[in-house]
């Protein structure tokens, strides 16, 4: 199963349309995960035309997004227990807050956003994955999104980096 992972799209404030590099991924995805800061429900509507979508709201999302998604979600894909959370809050790092959003050892993968910084590391046996942002790289060197290739007993996570939104 090919899972497209995005976060911090901030559309239409940071981009009026999807980066060209990302468009082919919509058609190739079996599933799409958005880790918050959509900014507009139109993003949800467009993504669900391509594949099933699961997501959470972020700190800049309004009531229109909160009516569609919650602050954290737990799903199972191909036998992998996945927790999704935006990662915003007051204390600690984004990674620490994301990890603490779920009971220790209960998730195989935790997907989060908020920092706009791509992140791929294990915390114990849990894969921590932030796709970065395809539309608002901030201090990151490049724009990015994530891909998960999942099958029972196998996970491959990677970032796709690109220099421009066009």
C-alpha positions as a Markdown table, in Angstrom:
| # | Residue | x | y | z |
|---|---|---|---|---|
| 1 | Unk | 0.0 | 0.0 | 0.0 |
| 2 | Unk | 1.4 | 3.4 | -1.0 |
| 3 | Unk | 0.5 | 6.2 | 1.5 |
| 4 | Unk | 1.1 | 9.8 | 0.6 |
| 5 | Unk | 1.9 | 11.8 | 3.8 |
| 6 | Unk | 1.6 | 15.6 | 3.9 |
| 7 | Unk | 1.3 | 18.3 | 6.5 |
| 8 | Unk | 1.3 | 22.0 | 6.9 |
| 9 | Unk | -0.1 | 22.8 | 3.5 |
| 10 | Unk | -1.6 | 26.1 | 4.7 |
| 11 | Unk | -3.6 | 26.5 | 1.5 |
| 12 | Unk | -4.6 | 28.9 | 0.1 |
| 13 | Unk | -2.5 | 31.2 | 2.3 |
| 14 | Unk | 0.9 | 29.8 | 1.4 |
| 15 | Unk | 0.0 | 28.3 | -2.0 |
| 16 | Unk | -2.9 | 28.7 | -4.3 |
| 17 | Unk | -2.3 | 25.3 | -6.0 |
| 18 | Unk | -0.5 | 22.1 | -5.3 |
| 19 | Unk | 3.2 | 21.9 | -6.4 |
| 20 | Unk | 3.7 | 20.2 | -9.7 |
| 21 | Unk | 6.0 | 17.6 | -8.1 |
| 22 | Unk | 3.2 | 16.5 | -5.8 |
| 23 | Unk | 0.4 | 16.1 | -8.4 |
| 24 | Unk | 1.5 | 12.6 | -9.7 |
| 25 | Unk | 1.6 | 11.3 | -6.2 |
| 26 | Unk | -2.2 | 11.9 | -5.7 |
| 27 | Unk | -3.0 | 9.4 | -8.5 |
| 28 | Unk | -0.4 | 6.9 | -7.3 |
| 29 | Unk | -1.6 | 7.0 | -3.7 |
| 30 | Unk | -3.7 | 4.2 | -2.2 |
| 31 | Unk | -4.2 | 6.3 | 0.9 |
| 32 | Unk | -3.5 | 9.9 | 2.0 |
| 33 | Unk | -2.6 | 11.2 | 5.5 |
| 34 | Unk | -2.6 | 14.9 | 6.3 |
| 35 | Unk | -1.0 | 15.8 | 9.6 |
| 36 | Unk | -2.7 | 19.2 | 10.1 |
| 37 | Unk | -2.7 | 22.9 | 9.2 |
| 38 | Unk | -4.8 | 22.4 | 6.1 |
| 39 | Unk | -6.2 | 25.9 | 6.5 |
| 40 | Unk | -9.1 | 25.3 | 4.1 |
| 41 | Unk | -11.7 | 22.5 | 3.8 |
| 42 | Unk | -11.2 | 22.6 | 0.1 |
| 43 | Unk | -7.9 | 20.8 | 0.6 |
| 44 | Unk | -9.9 | 17.9 | 2.2 |
| 45 | Unk | -12.4 | 17.9 | -0.6 |
| 46 | Unk | -9.8 | 17.8 | -3.3 |
| 47 | Unk | -7.6 | 15.1 | -1.6 |
| 48 | Unk | -10.6 | 12.7 | -1.1 |
| 49 | Unk | -11.1 | 12.6 | -4.9 |
| 50 | Unk | -7.9 | 10.7 | -5.2 |
| 51 | Unk | -7.8 | 8.2 | -2.3 |
| 52 | Unk | -9.2 | 7.7 | 1.2 |
| 53 | Unk | -8.0 | 10.5 | 3.5 |
| 54 | Unk | -7.3 | 10.6 | 7.2 |
| 55 | Unk | -6.1 | 13.6 | 9.0 |
| 56 | Unk | -6.0 | 15.8 | 12.0 |
| 57 | Unk | -6.4 | 19.5 | 12.6 |
| 58 | Unk | -3.5 | 21.8 | 13.4 |
| 59 | Unk | -3.1 | 25.0 | 15.4 |
| 60 | Unk | -4.0 | 27.3 | 12.5 |
| 61 | Unk | -7.1 | 25.3 | 11.4 |
| 62 | Unk | -10.5 | 26.8 | 12.2 |
| 63 | Unk | -13.9 | 25.3 | 13.1 |
| 64 | Unk | -14.5 | 24.3 | 9.5 |
| 65 | Unk | -11.6 | 21.9 | 9.6 |
| 66 | Unk | -12.3 | 20.8 | 13.1 |
| 67 | Unk | -15.8 | 19.7 | 11.9 |
| 68 | Unk | -14.1 | 17.3 | 9.5 |
| 69 | Unk | -11.2 | 15.9 | 11.6 |
| 70 | Unk | -10.1 | 15.6 | 15.2 |
| 71 | Unk | -6.9 | 16.5 | 17.0 |
| 72 | Unk | -5.5 | 12.9 | 17.0 |
| 73 | Unk | -6.4 | 9.8 | 15.1 |
| 74 | Unk | -5.4 | 6.2 | 15.3 |
| 75 | Unk | -5.7 | 3.9 | 12.2 |
| 76 | Unk | -4.4 | 0.5 | 11.1 |
| 77 | Unk | -3.1 | 0.1 | 7.6 |
| 78 | Unk | -1.7 | -3.3 | 6.4 |
| 79 | Unk | -1.4 | -4.3 | 10.1 |
| 80 | Unk | 0.6 | -1.2 | 11.1 |
| 81 | Unk | -0.8 | 0.8 | 14.0 |
| 82 | Unk | -0.5 | 4.4 | 13.1 |
| 83 | Unk | -1.1 | 7.5 | 15.2 |
| 84 | Unk | -1.6 | 10.9 | 13.6 |
| 85 | Unk | -1.3 | 14.2 | 15.5 |
| 86 | Unk | -0.2 | 17.7 | 14.5 |
| 87 | Unk | 2.3 | 18.1 | 17.3 |
| 88 | Unk | 1.6 | 21.7 | 18.5 |
| 89 | Unk | 1.6 | 22.6 | 22.1 |
| 90 | Unk | 3.4 | 24.5 | 24.8 |
| 91 | Unk | 6.2 | 22.3 | 26.3 |
| 92 | Unk | 9.0 | 20.3 | 24.8 |
| 93 | Unk | 9.8 | 19.7 | 21.1 |
| 94 | Unk | 7.3 | 19.0 | 18.4 |
| 95 | Unk | 8.7 | 15.4 | 18.2 |
| 96 | Unk | 8.3 | 14.9 | 22.0 |
| 97 | Unk | 4.7 | 16.2 | 22.0 |
| 98 | Unk | 3.8 | 13.9 | 19.1 |
| 99 | Unk | 5.3 | 10.9 | 20.8 |
| 100 | Unk | 3.5 | 11.7 | 24.1 |
| 101 | Unk | 0.1 | 12.0 | 22.3 |
| 102 | Unk | -0.2 | 8.2 | 22.3 |
| 103 | Unk | 0.4 | 5.6 | 25.0 |
| 104 | Unk | 4.0 | 4.4 | 25.0 |
| 105 | Unk | 4.5 | 1.4 | 22.7 |
| 106 | Unk | 1.0 | 1.4 | 21.4 |
| 107 | Unk | 1.8 | 2.7 | 17.9 |
| 108 | Unk | 4.2 | 1.4 | 15.3 |
| 109 | Unk | 4.3 | 4.7 | 13.4 |
| 110 | Unk | 3.5 | 8.2 | 14.6 |
| 111 | Unk | 2.9 | 10.8 | 11.9 |
| 112 | Unk | 3.1 | 14.5 | 12.8 |
| 113 | Unk | 3.6 | 18.0 | 11.4 |
| 114 | Unk | 3.7 | 21.5 | 12.9 |
| 115 | Unk | 7.5 | 22.2 | 12.6 |
| 116 | Unk | 7.6 | 22.1 | 8.8 |
| 117 | Unk | 10.9 | 20.2 | 9.3 |
| 118 | Unk | 11.2 | 16.7 | 7.8 |
| 119 | Unk | 11.8 | 14.1 | 10.4 |
| 120 | Unk | 12.4 | 10.3 | 10.2 |
| 121 | Unk | 13.7 | 8.5 | 13.3 |
| 122 | Unk | 12.8 | 5.7 | 15.6 |
| 123 | Unk | 11.9 | 6.4 | 19.3 |
| 124 | Unk | 12.3 | 2.9 | 20.7 |
| 125 | Unk | 10.3 | 0.7 | 18.3 |
| 126 | Unk | 8.1 | 3.5 | 17.1 |
| 127 | Unk | 8.8 | 5.2 | 13.7 |
| 128 | Unk | 8.4 | 9.0 | 14.1 |
| 129 | Unk | 7.7 | 10.6 | 10.8 |
| 130 | Unk | 7.1 | 14.3 | 9.8 |
| 131 | Unk | 6.8 | 14.9 | 6.1 |
| 132 | Unk | 7.8 | 18.5 | 6.2 |
| 133 | Unk | 5.7 | 20.9 | 4.0 |
| 134 | Unk | 5.1 | 20.9 | 0.3 |
| 135 | Unk | 4.1 | 24.5 | 0.3 |
| 136 | Unk | 5.8 | 26.3 | 3.2 |
| 137 | Unk | 9.4 | 25.1 | 3.9 |
| 138 | Unk | 10.2 | 27.9 | 6.3 |
| 139 | Unk | 13.8 | 27.1 | 7.6 |
| 140 | Unk | 14.0 | 23.8 | 5.8 |
| 141 | Unk | 16.3 | 23.6 | 2.8 |
| 142 | Unk | 13.6 | 22.3 | 0.5 |
| 143 | Unk | 9.9 | 21.7 | 0.3 |
| 144 | Unk | 8.9 | 18.1 | 1.0 |
| 145 | Unk | 6.3 | 15.4 | 1.5 |
| 146 | Unk | 6.4 | 11.8 | 2.6 |
| 147 | Unk | 5.7 | 8.4 | 1.3 |
| 148 | Unk | 5.1 | 5.2 | 3.2 |
| 149 | Unk | 5.1 | 1.9 | 1.4 |
| 150 | Unk | 3.3 | -0.6 | 3.7 |
| 151 | Unk | 2.7 | -4.3 | 3.6 |
| 152 | Unk | 2.3 | -6.8 | 6.4 |
| 153 | Unk | 5.6 | -7.0 | 8.2 |
| 154 | Unk | 7.3 | -4.3 | 6.0 |
| 155 | Unk | 7.4 | -0.5 | 6.2 |
| 156 | Unk | 9.5 | 1.9 | 4.1 |
| 157 | Unk | 9.3 | 5.6 | 4.9 |
| 158 | Unk | 11.0 | 8.3 | 2.9 |
| 159 | Unk | 10.9 | 12.0 | 2.1 |
| 160 | Unk | 10.7 | 13.5 | -1.3 |
| 161 | Unk | 12.5 | 16.8 | -1.5 |
| 162 | Unk | 12.2 | 19.5 | -4.2 |
| 163 | Unk | 13.5 | 23.1 | -4.4 |
| 164 | Unk | 10.5 | 25.0 | -5.8 |
| 165 | Unk | 6.8 | 24.8 | -5.5 |
| 166 | Unk | 6.2 | 24.9 | -9.3 |
